[in-house]
């Protein structure tokens, strides 16, 4: 896909294509569509992230709440989005043993209880051993610091998903 194709998309097509760049938040894509034309992939990315940054804290937390727990119920039930399924699978989270799943479930529950939203991590940039370590580490952060970190992870995920849609290697962006 190229930027000319993106700029020529009608509203429905744009939301259909970009609606899950930010996990289960097609509203973000709907808002970004009105900012056309975009200069390039980087410009499109900036519009997605500027929208998130402009939200009040409650809206930012709402975006975080749209994310599934890593290796959580949605994975076990097969109800993840296609993107999340690929990302969690790539990180080895679909093949965890019972003990590993239980430990991650405990950490996810502690995190949710502490911060009020799920632990968000760009799983594609991690692996099954690093996820619980990072979750335990981030559990010790102050809430404002963790909100910033979680939103940073949302942006990493969005960047990777946009690169996929454009057929680009994210390492080369």
C-alpha positions in Angstrom: 0.0 0.0 0.0 1.2 3.5 -0.7 0.2 6.9 0.7 -1.7 7.9 -2.4 -3.9 4.8 -1.9 -4.4 5.8 1.7 -5.3 9.4 0.8 -7.9 8.2 -1.7 -9.7 5.9 0.7 -13.2 6.8 1.6 -14.1 6.9 5.3 -15.4 3.3 5.5 -12.5 1.8 3.7 -10.0 3.8 5.9 -11.6 2.7 9.1 -11.8 -0.9 7.9 -8.1 -0.9 7.0 -6.7 1.1 9.9 -9.3 0.5 12.6 -7.2 -1.9 14.6 -3.9 0.0 14.4 -4.8 1.0 17.9 -6.2 -2.2 19.4 -10.0 -2.3 19.1 -10.2 1.5 18.7 -11.6 2.2 15.3 -12.7 5.6 16.6 -9.0 6.6 16.5 -8.8 5.7 12.8 -12.1 7.5 12.2 -10.7 10.7 13.7 -7.4 10.4 11.8 -9.2 10.0 8.4 -10.4 13.6 8.6 -6.7 14.7 8.7 -6.0 13.6 5.1 -4.0 14.1 3.0 -1.0 12.5 4.7 2.5 13.1 3.3 3.8 9.7 4.0 3.7 6.8 6.5 5.5 8.8 9.2 2.9 11.6 8.8 0.1 9.1 9.2 1.7 7.6 12.2 2.1 11.1 13.8 -1.6 11.8 13.4 -2.5 8.5 15.1 -0.2 9.3 18.0 -1.2 12.9 18.3 -4.8 11.9 18.7 -3.8 9.6 21.6 -1.7 12.3 23.2 -4.5 14.8 23.0 -7.0 12.7 24.9 -7.6 13.4 28.5 -6.2 10.8 30.9 -9.6 8.9 31.1 -9.5 8.5 27.3 -6.0 7.3 27.3 -6.8 4.8 30.0 -9.8 3.8 27.8 -7.5 3.0 24.9 -5.4 0.9 27.2 -8.5 -1.0 28.5 -9.2 -2.1 24.9 -6.0 -4.3 25.0 -6.2 -7.9 26.0 -4.2 -9.4 28.8 -1.1 -11.1 27.5 -1.7 -14.9 27.4 -5.0 -14.2 29.1 -8.6 -15.4 28.7 -9.1 -14.0 25.2 -6.1 -16.0 23.9 -7.4 -19.2 25.6 -10.9 -18.6 24.2 -9.6 -17.7 20.7 -11.2 -14.3 20.7 -8.1 -12.1 20.2 -8.0 -9.8 17.2 -5.9 -11.3 14.3 -3.2 -8.8 15.0 -3.0 -9.7 18.7 -3.1 -13.4 17.9 0.0 -13.0 15.6 1.8 -10.8 18.0 1.3 -13.0 21.1 2.1 -16.1 19.1 5.3 -14.6 17.8 6.3 -13.9 21.4 5.7 -17.5 22.3 2.7 -16.7 24.5 0.5 -19.3 22.8 2.6 -22.2 23.9 3.1 -21.4 27.6 2.9 -24.3 30.1 0.2 -24.3 32.8 2.6 -22.9 35.4 3.7 -20.1 33.1 0.1 -19.2 32.3 -0.9 -19.2 36.0 2.1 -16.9 36.9 1.2 -14.5 34.1 -2.5 -14.5 35.1 -1.4 -13.6 38.7 0.8 -10.8 37.5 -1.8 -9.5 35.0 -4.4 -9.5 37.9 -2.0 -7.6 40.2 -1.3 -5.1 37.4 -4.9 -4.5 36.6 -5.8 -4.0 40.3 -2.9 -1.5 40.7 -3.4 0.6 37.6 -7.0 0.0 36.4 -6.0 -1.2 32.9 -4.3 -4.2 31.4 -0.5 -4.6 31.0 0.4 -3.5 27.5 3.6 -4.6 25.9 4.6 -4.7 22.2 4.8 -8.5 22.3 6.5 -8.7 18.9 9.5 -7.0 20.4 9.5 -9.4 23.4 9.5 -13.2 24.2 7.9 -15.5 26.7 10.7 -15.2 29.2 10.9 -11.4 29.1 7.1 -10.7 29.4 6.7 -11.8 33.1 9.9 -10.1 34.0 8.8 -6.8 32.4 5.3 -7.1 33.9 6.8 -7.6 37.4 9.2 -4.7 36.9 6.5 -2.3 35.7 4.2 -3.2 38.6 6.6 -1.2 40.8 6.2 2.0 38.9 4.2 5.0 40.0 0.8 5.2 38.3 1.7 8.3 36.2 5.0 6.8 35.1 3.2 3.5 34.1 0.5 5.3 32.2 3.2 6.9 30.0 5.0 3.6 29.6 1.8 1.8 28.6 0.9 4.5 26.1 4.5 4.2 24.7 3.8 0.5 24.2 0.5 1.2 22.4 2.5 3.5 20.0 5.1 0.8 19.4 2.3 -1.7 18.6 0.7 0.9 16.3 3.9 1.7 14.5 4.5 -2.0 13.9 0.9 -2.5 12.6 1.2 0.5 10.3 4.5 -0.8 8.9 2.8 -4.2 8.3 -0.1 -2.5 6.4 2.5 -0.6 4.2 4.6 -3.7 3.7 7.6 -2.0 5.4 10.2 -3.5 7.6 9.7 -1.7 10.9 13.4 -1.9 11.6 14.0 0.3 8.6 11.6 3.1 9.5 
